[in-house]
């Protein structure tokens, strides 16, 4: 159609982060510009919330809410938004006026427009019910600014960043293959990031590049599908040739105890410095208050912030290592669609430390870059924790960590659910026939993973959520059961090939070391 605007084609992107070498004078300029960006963002957020309030007060908006979903309802909402100028472009024009009036010597037009888009997206998602009401940024709470392209505003030029007269050289490691790959791709736009590291401001540049990220040679990608069962503190993974049962980010959970002690110390200092702000029962008084911070309290707060930063970096590293290990089993992940908000309500501290939702997001991003993906299916249609591959269904309490069935199956609950997840089809239903077919080959893998997980390491006992491995009826251990199962598979294979046992040299199998 003549005059139609052609939409830009979306291409894959990845981020290449490089540290910057910034002098104290340049750091002061950067902090001043980030403070100006915070004020522009708050102004845009306040204006967007005001327009959203006016829009929701319109009668036409209330009428549209009562209408059935369809084109007429969408057109009505669009008309209401247009009547109050509730759009990304309108908020960008507002940001340009704010920048022209007060911050024209600190921010460029493109950066101000991206701040406006950021504020509009936060309010729009709140109206659509995808997130909570956005909050205004306090002092030093906005640490990132970005441009719209690499041609104006914040720009990357060979080995440094240019922005409004600033030339910030980058610290480039010539031997780093990841950075070399990022610099060799087309740069879409540039983002500047400020982080507090050991009490000092550090600045980084994030190059948003076109293409797929670099994959190191030691990170192999498997084939086939993988079943996942993620809990608040454990994870079970089952592939075609391997299985895994392990605590989820156990190292981060153990290190978090030091942070908890600092947080309790900080609360005692806050109460000692501000006794007039608390009720006799220990609760905070309602209404406006003035808080006093002592020097020791500020130091404790800085120590806790540094430990939280290290914890976040450690958790991200563990997530990446675990995601690469899962991808080595296969590139298509199948898992139940969980409500991580419900996880936070039930297991708030554990979920806050381990962040299973963040791990799933990272796994999805890595799988998609490897031509795979993460398939989530509803728990109501599959009921993996209550179903056996024989077709029998029985409800089990969460305290029961072992799956027992009258057909003779005895397996760790999370591992068995991950095994069944591999047998869920595109119709989001469990295919019992496929599970029966795969069980004989998967049982030794699952038992080996269960036995390995329950072995105490570094003097620590096994987690109670793993359950206790049952012994066979003859009193032999589970590892001997693995050898017997493998021996049965050899005999079954020989019979299927039409060979007699006398013609086949059956070598006694050793019990594998787990």
N, C-alpha and C positions, 0 to 999 in steps of 0.2 A: 504494500500500500504506500502511495506517495506521501512523503513527509513523516513516516513512522520512524521513531527513534529505535535504533538497533541496540539491543542490550549487549553489554560486554560479556564475553565468554569467560566463564569461571575456570581457572586453572589451578592445579594443586600448588600448595605453598608450604614452606618450612622456614624455621627461624635459625639464623646463624648468629650467635652472641659472641661479642668480642669486648674485652675490657678496654677502657680508655685511659690515657695518661693525662690527668687534669691537674693543673697547678692550683694553689690556694686561691689566687685571684679569680681564675676561671671557675672554681667551685662556688665562689660567692655569687658570680653572675648566674651560674646554673641554678642555684638555690633561689635566687630572686625571680628567675623566669618560671620556675616550678611553682612558686608562691603566686605569681600572676596567673598561671594556668589554673591553679586551684580556685582563685576568685572568679575567673571566667566560667569555670565549670559550675560552681555554686550558683552564679547568677543565671546560667542557662537552666540548671535544674529547678531553681525556684520559679522561673518563667514557665517552664514546661509543666510543672505541677499546677500552677495557676490556670493555665489553659486546659489542663485535664479536668480540673474542678469545674470550670465553666462548661465544658463539654458534657460532663455527667449531670449537670443541672438542667440541661435542655430537655424539653418534653420529647423532642424527636429522638433523643438518645434513649429515653425510657421506653418509648414505643418500639425502637429497634431491638431492645433487649427482650421484649415479649414476643417478637416475631420468630417464626420457624427459620431454621438455617436454610440459606439459599441465596440466589443472586439479589433478590429484593432487599433482604436484610443487609447484605454486604454493601449495596448501593446506599442504603440509608445511613449506615455507619460512616461511609465515605463522605456523604453530604454533611453530616454533623462535624466531622473532623475539619472539613474545609471551611465551615462557617466560623470556627474559632481559630483557624490557622494552626491546627495541631498537626504538624508534619515536620519531617527532618529538615527540609529546605527552609521552612519558616524559622525554625530555631537556629539554623546556621546564619540566616540573615540577622537575627537578633544578636548572635555572638560577634558578628563582624562589626555591628554598631558599638557594642561594648568595647571591643578591642580598639576601635578607632577613637573612642572617647578617652580611654584611660591607659591602655597598654600597647599602644602602637610602637613604642620603642623597645618592647620586651618580647612580644609574640608576633608571629607572622599570621597572615590571613588563613592559610591552610591549617595550621595548628589550632587556631581558634575554631575553625569549622569542624575539625575532628573532635574537639572537646564538646561542641554542641551535639554532634551525632551521638557521642557517648552518653550524654545526659538524656537525650530523647529516647535512645534505646532502653535505658534503665526504666524510664517512666512507662514506655509502651509495653514492656514485658510485665510490669506491675499491673497495668490495666488488663492485660490478657491472662492474668493469673499464673504467670510462669515464675514469679519471684515476689519477694516482699517489697514493701514500700522503700524506695531508695533514700539514702541518708546523705546529708551534706558532709563534705569533707572538712575535717578539722585541720589545724596547722600541721604541716609535714605529713599529711595523709594522702597526698596525691604525688606519686613518685614516677609517673610515666607520661611522656608526651610523644606524639607521633605525627608524621606528615601524611599527605594524601598521595604523593608520588615521590620519585627520586629526582624530579626535575626542578622543584621549587621548595622553599621552606627548609626543612631538615633534609640534608643531602649527604650521600656517601660519595667520596671522591678518592678512588684508588686505595689510600691507606689512612684516611682521616675523615672526620665528620665536619661539615660546614653548616653553621646555623647563625644567621644574623650577625655576622662578623666574627664569630668564634670559629677557630680551627683546632679541633680536638684530635690529636694523633691517637691511633689505635695501637695496642700492644699485640702484634700478630706473631704467632709461633709458626715459623716456616715449615716445621716438621709435622704440624697438625693437619691430618688429611681431612678432618671434618671442616675446618675453617677454609682450607684450600678449595674444597668442593663448593662451599657456600659462596666464596668470592668468584668462582667461575660461572655461577648462574646469574640470570637477570634479576636485578633487585627491584622489587615492586615499590616499597616504601621503607622508611627508616623510623625506628623507635628508640628514644633515649630513656634509660632506666637509672634510677638512683636507689642504692641499697646502703643500709647501715651495717658495716662490718667492723666488729671490734671497736665500736664507738666512733668510727670515722665514716664519712660519706665516700662511697665508691660509685663511679659512674661507668655504665656499660652501654654499648650500642647493639641493638637487635636488628639485623638485616632480614627483612621479610622477603625471601627469595622465591622465585618460580621454579617448580620442579618437585622432586622427592628428596628427602634427606639422605645423606651418605650412610651406608651400612658397612660396618667394619667386617673384615673377612671372617673373624671368629664367630660372628653371629649368623648362624645358619637358619634357613627357613625350611620347616618341614612341610609335608604334604598331607592332605586329608583334613578331617574335622577333629576337634578337641572339645571334650566336655569339661565344664567348669562348675564348681560349687564354692561360692565365696560366702564366708560367714564373717561375723564381727571380729574374730581373732584367728580364724583358720582358713586355709584354702586347699581344695582338692582339685587336681588336674588329671585327666585320663585321656591319653591319645591312643593311636593304633599300636604303637610299639613301646610306650612308656607311661608311667603313672607317677604321681607326686602327691604326697600328703604332708603338709608342713604348717607351722605357725605363721601367721601373716604379720610381717614386719615386727618380729619379736624383739629385735635389737633396739628398735625405736621405743617400744613400750618399756623396756627395762631402763633406758636412759631417761625416760620422762619422769622418773621418780625424783631426780634431782630438781627438775623444774617445779614439781609439785611442792617440794620443800621451800623453794624460793618464793613461790606464790603465797604460801601460808605466812612466810616471814613478811612479805610485802603487805599482806592484809593486816597483820599485827601492827606494823609501822603506820599504816594509814589510819587505823583506829586510834593509836596513841597520839598522833598528830592532830586529829580532828574529833575529839570526844563529843563536841557539841553537835555533830552531824548524825549522831546515832541515838536511837531510842533505848530505853532501859533494857529491852529484851534483845538488843543487838542488831535490830533492823535499821536500815538507813532511813532518816527522816524524809518525808515527802517535801516537795517544793524546791525552790532554788537554794543552792548552798555554795559556800566558798571553801575550797579544799586547799590545805596547806601541805606542801611537800618539803620534808627535811632533806639535807644532803645525803644522809644514809639511805633514805627511801629512794631518792633518784638513782643512787648507785645500784641498789637492789633491783630497781626497775630496768636499768640498763643491762645488768647481768642476766636477768630473766629474758630480756629481748634477744640478747646474743645467743643464749641457749636455744630459744625457740627458732631462731634463724638456722642454727646448726641442725636442729631436729628436722626442720623442713627440708634442708638440703640432703640430709641422710635418708629421709623417707623417699624423696624423689629418686635417689640413687638406687635404693632397694626396689622401688617400683619398676625402674628401668631394667634392673637385672632379672627380676622375676618375669617381666613381660618378654624379655628376650628368651628366657628359658621356656616359657609357654609357647612362643612362636617356633622354637626348635622342634616341637611336637606336631605342629600343624598350623595352617594359616586361617582356618575358619573356626571361630570359637562359638560354642553353643552354651548358653547359660540362662538361668531363670531371670526374668525381669523383676528386680527387687526394688523396694522403696527405701532408699538410703535415708530419707527423712524419718521413716519409721525406725530404722536402725539407730538414728541419733536419739530418738525418744527412749528407746529401750536400753541401748548400750552406748550412752553418750560419750563417756570418757574413752572407751576403747575405740569407737569409730572416729572420734576426734584426733586420736593419736595415729591410727593406722590408715585412715582415709581410703576405704575400699572403693568409693565412687570415683575418686581421682585415679585410682589404679585402672578401673575399667575404661575410663576415658583415654588414658595413655595407651592401654592395650588396643583399643579400637583404632586409635590414630596410627599405631605401628602396624596393625594388621592391614588397614586400608592402604598404607604405603607399600605393603608387600603383596598387593592384589588379593587380599583376603577381606576379612571383616568379622564383626561380632554380631551374632544372631541372638536376640533375646526373645523368649517366649513366656507367656503368662503361667503362673504357678497353678491357677485354678483348673486349667485344662490338662496339665501333665501330672501333678501331684507326685513328683519324683521321690520325695522322702517317705511316701506312704505306699508305694507301688513296688511289686516284685516283677521280674521278667517272666515269671510263670503266669502272670495275669491277676494275682491276688492282691487286694488292696486292704491295708490295715492302718488305722491312725496310730501314731507313736508320739509320745511326749518328747519335748526337747531334751529331757534328761536321759533318754534312752539313746545312747550313742552307737549302738550296733543294730544292724538290720538282720533280723531273724525271720525265717519263713518256714512253713511246714514242708516246703519242697526240698529243704536241706541247705539253703543258702544262708551263710553267716558272714557278714562283711561289715566293715566300718561304714557308718551311715553316710558321711560326706563323700567318700570314695565311690560308694554305690550310686549315689545321686549323680555324681559327675559321669559315671559310666552310662547311666540311663540318659543323660543329657545328649550324649553322642547319638542316641537312637531316636531323637525327636526329629520329625520330618518337617517339610515346608508348611504343612497344614497345622503346625503347633500341637501335634498329637504324638504321644509316645507309640512307636511301632514295636509292639511286643515281639513279633516274629523276628525282627532284626536284632533285638536284644538277646533272644534265645540263641540266635546264630553266632553272635559275637561273644557270648559269655564264656565258652570253653577256652578261647584264646586270651580273654581279658582277666580271668580269675587269677592266674599266676602273677600277672603284673600288679593287680590290686593287692594281693596278699604280700608281695614283696614290698610294695610302698607302705603298707600298713605296718609291717614288721620293722622297716627302716625308721618310720616315724616314731614308733614306740621305744626305740633304743635310746636310753639316756645318753646325752652328750654333754661334755664339759661339766660333769658332776650334777647336771640338772635332771630332774625327773620328767617323765613324759606328761604332756598336758592331759587333764582329765577328759577333755572333749574328744580325744582320740579313741577312748574306750579301750577295753582290754581284749587282747587276741584270744579267742577260744582255742582250746587244745582239741585234737582229733579224738575220736572215740577210742582209739588204741593207746591214747596217752602220748603220742608223738607230738613234736612241736609243729608250728605252722610252716616252718621252712621245709620240713620233711614232706608236708602235704604238697608243697610246690613241686618237689621232685616227683612225687607220685602222679601228680596231674600231668607233668610233662611226659612221663613214661606212658601214661594212657594215650596222650596225643600221638606219640610215636607208633604205638600199636594200632591205633585207629587209622593212622595214615597208611601203615603197611597193609591193613586189611582193605582199605579203600582202593589201593593200587593193585589188588589181586594177588598179593604175595603172602606166602605162608610164613609163620613165625620161625619155622626152621630154616628158611632161606634168608632170613634177615638177621644180621648181627646186631643185636640190641646191646649197646654199650651201657653199663651201669652209670646212672647220672649222679654226679656229685651234688651235694646240697650247696646252693650258691651262697657266697658270703654277702651278707646284707649290711 
